[in-house]
Amino acid sequence: MLPAMWLEGLGYLASVLVAVSLTMKSIVRLRIVNLVGALCFTAYGALIHAWPVAAVNGIIVGINVWHLAHMASAREYFHLLEVAPTSEYLKEFLRFHAAEIARYLSGFDPQPAPGNVAFFVLRDMVPAGLFLAEPRGADGLLVRADFVIPGYRDLRIGDFMFERQAEVFRARGIRSIWSRPGNPEHESYLERMGFRPEQTPEGKMYRRDIG
């Protein structure tokens, strides 16, 4: 039997994990953290012989495992839909999400400009992501917005955009995609998507070559 202090700590840890999971925008992260919290509650209930607590949280563990397995095996539909920079839907989307985008890329201008390249990433026909960029040199693009709505931020859209749809860029003669650093969370995302930091006359930038 664990000392009372350790048991109490386990109960507090379980409570914190469950509470934190409910603040997460990503459904996958919510499920994972909630699963760990429920596991802790299950162990806590068993150790103090509170069997209803252990039983209920054991069921929650099973539910989370089932949902995570379903998410991992689900065959989702992805599609890249190009829109003109004059699209009214694009303008409304940017206005609606402007504050959230600016959290990751400071100084974001929600007004698309002529010559911009704009793609919506449809995920099961939901416009879950937006890629907006402007020309940079003869064969590059500078990202103005690479945004995914909350609930879809599990990197699948980024992988689809930069890996599986690389031919879309190559067909346009694009050989490199550039992005400004943004906040630490955005920089971490860029690095996971294969962007690498470079020092340029404009300061620190991130670059991903299109193979």
PAZAPA-4460 file (N, C-alpha, C; in steps of 0.05 Angstrom, whole numbers, plus 32768, in hexadecimal, padded with zeros to 4 digits):
% residues 211
    n_x    n_y    n_z   ca_x   ca_y   ca_z    c_x    c_y    c_z   seq   type   mol
   8011   7FE8   8000   8000   8000   8000   8012   8019   8000     1      M     A
   800C   802B   7FEF   801B   8044   7FED   8016   8055   8006     2      L     A
   802A   8065   800E   8024   8079   8024   800E   808B   801C     3      P     A
   8000   8096   8031   7FE9   80A7   802C   7FF1   80BF   801B     4      A     A
   8009   80CA   801F   8011   80E2   8010   8013   80DC   7FF2     5      M     A
   801D   80C4   7FEC   801F   80BC   7FCF   8004   80B7   7FC3     6      W     A
   7FF2   80AB   7FD3   7FD7   80A6   7FC9   7FC9   80C1   7FC4     7      L     A
   7FCC   80D4   7FD6   7FBF   80EE   7FD2   7FCB   80FC   7FBA     8      E     A
   7FE5   80F9   7FB6   7FF2   8105   7F9F   7FE8   80F9   7F85     9      G     A
   7FE4   80DE   7F85   7FD9   80D1   7F6D   7FBD   80DB   7F66    10      L     A
   7FAD   80DF   7F7B   7F92   80E9   7F77   7F92   8106   7F6B    11      G     A
   7FA4   8117   7F76   7FA6   8132   7F6C   7FB0   8132   7F4F    12      Y     A
   7FC4   8121   7F49   7FCE   811F   7F2E   7FB8   8117   7F1A    13      L     A
   7FA8   8103   7F22   7F92   80FA   7F11   7F7F   8111   7F0C    14      A     A
   7F78   8120   7F21   7F65   8136   7F1E   7F70   814C   7F0C    15      S     A
   7F8A   8152   7F0F   7F96   8167   7EFE   7F96   815E   7EE1    16      V     A
   7F9E   8145   7EDC   7F9F   813C   7EC0   7F83   813C   7EB3    17      L     A
   7F6F   8134   7EC1   7F54   8134   7EB5   7F4B   8151   7EB0    18      V     A
   7F51   8163   7EC3   7F49   817F   7EBF   7F58   818C   7EA8    19      A     A
   7F72   8186   7EA6   7F83   8191   7E90   7F79   8187   7E75    20      V     A
   7F71   816D   7E74   7F69   8161   7E5B   7F51   8170   7E4F    21      S     A
   7F3F   817B   7E61   7F27   8188   7E58   7F2D   81A4   7E4C    22      L     A
   7F45   81AE   7E50   7F4D   81C8   7E45   7F59   81C6   7E29    23      T     A
   7F5F   81AD   7E20   7F6D   81A9   7E07   7F5B   81AB   7DEF    24      M     A
   7F65   81B9   7DDA   7F56   81BD   7DC2   7F59   81A4   7DAF    25      K     A
   7F6F   8197   7DB1   7F73   817F   7DA0   7F65   8167   7DAD    26      S     A
   7F53   815B   7D9E   7F45   8144   7DA8   7F57   812D   7DAF    27      I     A
   7F6C   8129   7D9F   7F7F   8113   7DA4   7F8D   8117   7DBF    28      V     A
   7F98   8130   7DC3   7FA5   8136   7DDC   7F92   8133   7DF4    29      R     A
   7F7A   813D   7DF0   7F66   813B   7E05   7F62   811E   7E0D    30      L     A
   7F5F   810C   7DF9   7F5A   80F0   7DFF   7F73   80E4   7E0D    31      R     A
   7F8B   80EA   7E04   7FA3   80DE   7E10   7FA6   80E7   7E2D    32      I     A
   7FA4   8101   7E32   7FA8   810B   7E4E   7F91   8101   7E60    33      V     A
   7F79   8101   7E55   7F62   80F7   7E65   7F66   80D9   7E6B    34      N     A
   7F71   80CA   7E58   7F77   80AE   7E5D   7F8A   80AA   7E73    35      L     A
   7FA0   80BA   7E73   7FB4   80B8   7E89   7FA7   80BF   7EA4    36      V     A
   7F97   80D4   7EA4   7F8A   80DD   7EBC   7F77   80C7   7EC7    37      G     A
   7F68   80BB   7EB5   7F56   80A5   7EBD   7F65   808D   7EC7    38      A     A
   7F7C   8087   7EBB   7F8D   8071   7EC5   7F96   8076   7EE1    39      L     A
   7F9E   808F   7EE6   7FA7   8097   7F01   7F90   8094   7F15    40      C     A
   7F78   809D   7F0D   7F60   809A   7F1E   7F59   807D   7F23    41      F     A
   7F5D   806C   7F0F   7F57   8050   7F12   7F6A   8043   7F27    42      T     A
   7F83   804A   7F24   7F97   8040   7F37   7F91   804B   7F54    43      A     A
   7F8B   8065   7F55   7F85   8071   7F6E   7F6D   8064   7F7C    44      Y     A
   7F57   805F   7F6C   7F3F   8053   7F77   7F45   8036   7F81    45      G     A
   7F55   8027   7F72   7F5B   800C   7F79   7F6C   800B   7F93    46      A     A
   7F7F   801E   7F95   7F91   801E   7FAC   7F83   8025   7FC6    47      L     A
   7F6F   8036   7FC4   7F60   803E   7FDD   7F47   802E   7FE0    48      I     A
   7F43   8019   7FCE   7F2C   8008   7FCF   7F12   8016   7FCA    49      H     A
   7F14   802C   7FBA   7EFB   803A   7FB1   7EF4   802F   7F96    50      A     A
   7EE7   8018   7F96   7EE2   8009   7F7E   7ED0   8017   7F6A    51      W     A
   7EBC   8026   7F72   7EAC   8036   7F5F   7EBE   8049   7F4F    52      P     A
   7ED1   8057   7F5D   7EE3   8069   7F50   7EF4   805B   7F3C    53      V     A
   7EFF   8044   7F44   7F10   8034   7F32   7F00   802A   7F1A    54      A     A
   7EE8   8021   7F1F   7ED8   8015   7F09   7ED0   802A   7EF5    55      A     A
   7EC6   8041   7EFE   7EBE   8056   7EEB   7ED5   8060   7EDB    56      V     A
   7EEC   8064   7EE7   7F03   806E   7ED9   7F0F   8059   7EC7    57      N     A
   7F0D   803F   7ECF   7F15   802A   7EBD   7F05   802A   7EA3    58      G     A
   7EEB   802F   7EA6   7EDA   8031   7E8E   7EE2   8049   7E7D    59      I     A
   7EE9   8060   7E8A   7EF2   8077   7E7B   7F0C   8071   7E6C    60      I     A
   7F1E   8062   7E79   7F36   805A   7E6B   7F2F   804A   7E52    61      V     A
   7F1D   8037   7E54   7F15   8027   7E3D   7F09   8038   7E27    62      G     A
   7EF8   804C   7E2E   7EEC   805D   7E1B   7F01   806E   7E0C    63      I     A
   7F14   8078   7E1B   7F2A   8088   7E0E   7F3B   8077   7DFC    64      N     A
   7F41   805F   7E04   7F51   804D   7DF4   7F42   8047   7DDA    65      V     A
   7F28   8042   7DDC   7F18   803C   7DC4   7F18   8053   7DB1    66      W     A
   7F14   806B   7DBB   7F13   8083   7DAA   7F2E   8088   7D9D    67      H     A
   7F44   8085   7DAC   7F5F   8089   7DA1   7F65   8075   7D8B    68      L     A
   7F5D   805C   7D90   7F62   8047   7D7C   7F52   804D   7D63    69      A     A
   7F39   8056   7D67   7F28   805D   7D50   7F34   8075   7D40    70      H     A
   7F3E   8089   7D4E   7F4B   809F   7D41   7F64   8097   7D31    71      M     A
   7F73   8085   7D3D   7F8C   807C   7D30   7F86   806B   7D16    72      A     A
   7F70   805D   7D17   7F6A   804B   7D00   7F57   8057   7CEB    73      S     A
   7F4B   806E   7CF3   7F37   807A   7CE0   7F45   8084   7CC7    74      A     A
   7F38   807F   7CB1   7F42   8088   7C97   7F34   80A2   7C90    75      R     A
   7F41   80B8   7C95   7F35   80D2   7C91   7F39   80DB   7C74    76      E     A
   7F27   80EC   7C6B   7F29   80F8   7C51   7F36   8113   7C53    77      Y     A
   7F4C   8117   7C44   7F59   8131   7C42   7F58   813A   7C25    78      F     A
   7F55   8154   7C22   7F55   8160   7C07   7F5F   817C   7C09    79      H     A
   7F6F   8184   7BF5   7F79   819F   7BF4   7F68   81AF   7BE0    80      L     A
   7F5C   81C4   7BEA   7F4A   81D4   7BDA   7F56   81F0   7BD7    81      L     A
   7F5E   81F7   7BBE   7F69   8212   7BBA   7F52   8225   7BB6    82      E     A
   7F55   823D   7BC1   7F42   8252   7BBE   7F51   826C   7BB6    83      V     A
   7F43   827D   7BA8   7F4E   8297   7BA0   7F51   82A9   7BB8    84      A     A
   7F66   82BB   7BB9   7F69   82CD   7BCF   7F51   82E0   7BD2    85      P     A
   7F40   82E2   7BBD   7F28   82F3   7BBE   7F10   82E4   7BCA    86      T     A
   7F13   82CB   7BD1   7EFD   82BB   7BDB   7EF1   82C7   7BF4    87      S     A
   7ED7   82CB   7BF4   7ECA   82D6   7C0C   7ECC   82C4   7C24    88      E     A
   7ECA   82AA   7C1E   7ECC   8297   7C35   7EE8   8298   7C41    89      Y     A
   7EFD   829B   7C31   7F18   829E   7C3B   7F1A   82B6   7C4C    90      L     A
   7F0F   82CD   7C43   7F11   82E5   7C53   7F02   82E2   7C6E    91      K     A
   7EEB   82D6   7C6E   7EDC   82D2   7C86   7EEB   82BF   7C99    92      E     A
   7EF7   82AA   7C8E   7F06   8296   7C9E   7F1D   82A5   7CAC    93      F     A
   7F2C   82B5   7C9D   7F43   82C3   7CA8   7F3A   82D7   7CBD    94      L     A
   7F24   82E5   7CB8   7F1A   82F9   7CCC   7F12   82EA   7CE6    95      R     A
   7F04   82D4   7CE2   7EFA   82C6   7CFA   7F11   82BB   7D0B    96      F     A
   7F26   82B1   7CFE   7F3C   82A4   7D0C   7F55   82B6   7D10    97      H     A
   7F52   82D0   7D09   7F69   82E2   7D09   7F78   82E2   7D24    98      A     A
   7F69   82E5   7D39   7F76   82E7   7D54   7F85   82CD   7D5B    99      A     A
   7F79   82B6   7D54   7F86   829D   7D5A   7F9F   8299   7D49   100      E     A
   7F9E   82A1   7D30   7FB6   829F   7D1F   7FCC   82B1   7D29   101      I     A
   7FC4   82C9   7D31   7FD8   82DD   7D3B   7FE5   82D3   7D55   102      A     A
   7FD9   82C1   7D64   7FE6   82B6   7D7B   8000   82A6   7D73   103      R     A
   7FFF   829B   7D5C   8016   828B   7D52   8029   829B   7D41   104      Y     A
   801D   82AD   7D31   802E   82BE   7D1F   8026   82DB   7D25   105      L     A
   8037   82E9   7D34   8031   8304   7D3B   8032   8316   7D23   106      S     A
   8021   832A   7D23   8020   833D   7D0C   8011   8332   7CF4   107      G     A
   8001   831D   7CF9   7FF2   8311   7CE3   7FDD   8325   7CD8   108      F     A
   7FDD   8327   7CBD   7FCA   8338   7CAF   7FB4   8326   7CA3   109      D     A
   7F9B   8329   7CAC   7F86   8317   7CA3   7F7B   831C   7C87   110      P     A
   7F87   8330   7C79   7F7D   8337   7C5E   7F8E   8328   7C49   111      Q     A
   7F83   8315   7C3A   7F92   8309   7C24   7F98   831D   7C0F   112      P     A
   7FAE   8319   7C01   7FB7   832C   7BEC   7FB8   831E   7BD1   113      A     A
   7FB5   832E   7BBB   7FB8   8322   7BA1   7FD2   8314   7B9E   114      P     A
   7FD2   82FD   7B91   7FEA   82ED   7B8E   7FEF   82D9   7BA4   115      G     A
   7FDF   82DB   7BBA   7FE2   82C7   7BCF   7FD8   82AC   7BC6   116      N     A
   7FE4   8297   7BD1   7FDB   827B   7BCC   7FCC   8272   7BE5   117      V     A
   7FB4   8268   7BE1   7FA3   8261   7BF7   7F97   8245   7BF3   118      A     A
   7F9B   8234   7C07   7F90   8219   7C06   7F81   8214   7C20   119      F     A
   7F69   8209   7C1E   7F5C   81FE   7C35   7F61   81E0   7C35   120      F     A
   7F67   81D5   7C4D   7F6A   81B8   7C50   7F50   81AD   7C5B   121      V     A
   7F42   819E   7C4B   7F29   8192   7C53   7F2F   8177   7C60   122      L     A
   7F24   8174   7C78   7F27   815B   7C87   7F0B   814F   7C8B   123      R     A
   7F05   813A   7C7D   7EE9   8130   7C7D   7ED6   8146   7C76   124      D     A
   7EDE   8156   7C62   7ECF   816C   7C56   7ECC   8184   7C69   125      M     A
   7ED9   8184   7C7F   7ED9   819B   7C91   7EF2   81AC   7C8A   126      V     A
   7EEE   81C7   7C85   7F06   81D8   7C80   7F16   81DB   7C9A   127      P     A
   7F27   81C7   7CA0   7F34   81C6   7CBA   7F4E   81D6   7CBA   128      A     A
   7F5A   81DC   7CA3   7F73   81EA   7CA3   7F75   81FD   7C8C   129      G     A
   7F86   8211   7C8E   7F8B   8225   7C79   7FA8   8229   7C76   130      L     A
   7FB1   8229   7C5D   7FCC   8231   7C56   7FCB   8249   7C44   131      F     A
   7FD6   825F   7C4D   7FD6   8278   7C3D   7FF3   8282   7C3B   132      L     A
   7FFC   8287   7C23   8018   828F   7C1F   801A   82A3   7C08   133      A     A
   8031   82B1   7C08   8036   82C4   7BF3   8051   82BD   7BE6   134      E     A
   8055   82C4   7BCC   806E   82BD   7BBE   8086   82C8   7BCD   135      P     A
   809B   82B9   7BCD   80B5   82C1   7BD8   80CA   82BA   7BC3   136      R     A
   80D5   82CD   7BB5   80E8   82C7   7BA0   80DB   82B9   7B89   137      G     A
   80EC   82AC   7B79   80E2   829F   7B60   80D5   8284   7B66   138      A     A
   80DE   8277   7B7B   80D4   825B   7B7F   80CD   8255   7B9C   139      D     A
   80C5   826A   7BAB   80BF   8266   7BC7   80A4   8271   7BCF   140      G     A
   809B   8269   7BE6   8082   8274   7BF2   8088   827C   7C0F   141      L     A
   807D   8292   7C17   807F   829B   7C33   8064   8297   7C40   142      L     A
   8063   8287   7C55   8049   8281   7C62   803E   8299   7C70   143      V     A
   8026   82A0   7C6A   8018   82B5   7C79   8007   82A9   7C8F   144      R     A
   7FFC   8291   7C8A   7FEC   8283   7C9E   7FEC   8266   7C98   145      A     A
   7FF4   8256   7CAC   7FF2   8239   7CAA   7FE2   8231   7CC3   146      D     A
   7FC8   822F   7CC0   7FB7   822F   7CD8   7FA4   8216   7CD7   147      F     A
   7FA1   820A   7CEE   7F8F   81F3   7CF1   7F7C   81FA   7D07   148      V     A
   7F62   81F6   7D03   7F4F   81FC   7D17   7F51   81E9   7D2F   149      I     A
   7F4B   81F3   7D48   7F4C   81E1   7D5F   7F3C   81C8   7D5B   150      P     A
   7F46   81B2   7D66   7F39   8198   7D63   7F45   8187   7D4D   151      G     A
   7F55   8194   7D3B   7F62   8185   7D25   7F80   8188   7D26   152      Y     A
   7F8B   8190   7D3C   7FA8   8196   7D3E   7FB7   817D   7D47   153      R     A
   7FB7   8168   7D37   7FC6   8150   7D3D   7FDC   814B   7D29   154      D     A
   7FE3   8160   7D19   7FF9   815F   7D05   7FF2   8150   7CEC   155      L     A
   7FDA   8144   7CEA   7FD3   8136   7CD1   7FD0   8149   7CBA   156      R     A
   7FC5   8160   7CC0   7FC1   8174   7CAA   7FDC   817E   7CA0   157      I     A
   7FEE   8184   7CB3   8009   818C   7CAB   8017   8177   7C9A   158      G     A
   8015   815E   7CA3   8022   8148   7C94   8015   8146   7C78   159      D     A
   7FFB   8149   7C76   7FEE   8148   7C5C   7FF7   815F   7C4A   160      F     A
   7FF9   8176   7C56   7FFF   818E   7C46   801C   818D   7C3C   161      M     A
   802F   8187   7C4D   804B   818A   7C45   8058   8170   7C3B   162      F     A
   804C   815A   7C40   8057   8141   7C36   8047   8135   7C1F   163      E     A
   802E   812F   7C24   801E   8122   7C10   8015   8134   7BF9   164      R     A
   8015   814E   7BFE   800E   8161   7BE9   8025   8171   7BDE   165      Q     A
   803D   8168   7BE2   8055   8176   7BD9   8054   817B   7BBB   166      A     A
   8048   8168   7BAC   8047   816A   7B8F   8038   8183   7B86   167      E     A
   8024   818B   7B96   8015   81A4   7B90   8028   81BC   7B8E   168      V     A
   803B   81BD   7BA1   804E   81D3   7BA1   8062   81D0   7B8A   169      F     A
   806C   81B8   7B86   8080   81B3   7B71   8074   81BA   7B55   170      R     A
   805A   81B4   7B51   804E   81BA   7B38   804D   81D8   7B32   171      A     A
   804E   81E8   7B48   804E   8205   7B45   806A   8211   7B43   172      R     A
   807E   81FF   7B44   809A   8209   7B43   80A4   8212   7B5E   173      G     A
   8095   820B   7B74   809E   8212   7B8F   80B2   81FE   7B99   174      I     A
   80C9   8208   7BA2   80DE   81F7   7BAC   80E4   81FB   7BC9   175      R     A
   80D9   8210   7BD5   80DD   8214   7BF2   80C6   8224   7BFD   176      S     A
   80BF   821E   7C16   80AA   822C   7C25   80B7   8238   7C3E   177      I     A
   80B2   8251   7C42   80BD   8260   7C58   80A8   8268   7C6C   178      W     A
   80AF   826A   7C85   809D   8274   7C99   80AC   8285   7CAE   179      S     A
   809E   8299   7CB8   80A9   82A8   7CCE   80A7   8297   7CE7   180      R     A
   80B8   829D   7CFB   80B9   828B   7D13   809F   8288   7D22   181      P     A
   8092   829E   7D29   807A   829C   7D3A   8081   8296   7D57   182      G     A
   806E   828D   7D66   8073   8287   7D82   8080   826B   7D85   183      N     A
   8089   8264   7D9D   8098   824B   7DA1   8087   8232   7D98   184      P     A
   806D   8233   7D9C   805D   821C   7D94   805C   8219   7D76   185      E     A
   805C   8230   7D68   805C   8230   7D4B   8077   8227   7D40   186      H     A
   808C   822F   7D4D   80A7   8227   7D44   80AA   8209   7D48   187      E     A
   80A0   81FE   7D5E   80A1   81E1   7D62   8092   81D2   7D4C   188      S     A
   807B   81DD   7D45   806B   81D1   7D2F   807B   81D2   7D14   189      Y     A
   8087   81E9   7D0E   8097   81EB   7CF6   80AD   81D6   7CF5   190      L     A
   80BB   81D3   7D0B   80D1   81BF   7D0B   80C6   81A3   7D07   191      E     A
   80AF   819D   7D13   80A4   8182   7D0F   809A   817D   7CF3   192      R     A
   8095   8193   7CE4   808C   8192   7CC8   80A4   8192   7CB5   193      M     A
   80BC   8192   7CC0   80D4   8191   7CAE   80DF   81AC   7CA7   194      G     A
   80D6   81C2   7CB3   80E2   81DC   7CAF   80FB   81DF   7CC0   195      F     A
   810F   81ED   7CB5   8128   81F1   7CC3   812E   820F   7CC6   196      R     A
   8138   8218   7CDD   813D   8235   7CE0   8155   823E   7CCF   197      P     A
   8153   8256   7CC5   8169   8263   7CB6   816A   8280   7CBD   198      E     A
   8182   828B   7CBD   8185   82A8   7CC1   8185   82B5   7CA5   199      Q     A
   8173   82C8   7CA2   8171   82D7   7C89   8174   82F4   7C8E   200      T     A
   8176   8305   7C79   8176   8322   7C7E   815E   832C   7C8C   201      P     A
   8148   831D   7C8B   812F   8325   7C99   812F   831B   7CB6   202      E     A
   8144   830C   7CBE   8144   8300   7CD9   8140   82E2   7CD7   203      G     A
   813A   82D6   7CED   8136   82B9   7CEF   811C   82B1   7CDF   204      K     A
   8120   829D   7CCD   810A   8293   7CBE   810B   8274   7CBF   205      M     A
   80F6   8267   7CB8   80F5   824A   7CB5   80F1   8243   7C98   206      Y     A
   80FF   822E   7C8F   80FE   8226   7C73   80FA   8208   7C70   207      R     A
   80E8   8201   7C5E   80E5   81E4   7C57   80E7   81E2   7C39   208      R     A
   80FA   81D2   7C30   80FD   81CD   7C13   80E9   81B8   7C0A   209      D     A
   80DF   81BC   7BF2   80CC   81A9   7BE6   80DD   8196   7BD4   210      I     A
   80DF   817D   7BDC   80F0   816A   7BCD   80E5   8162   7BB2   211      G     A
***
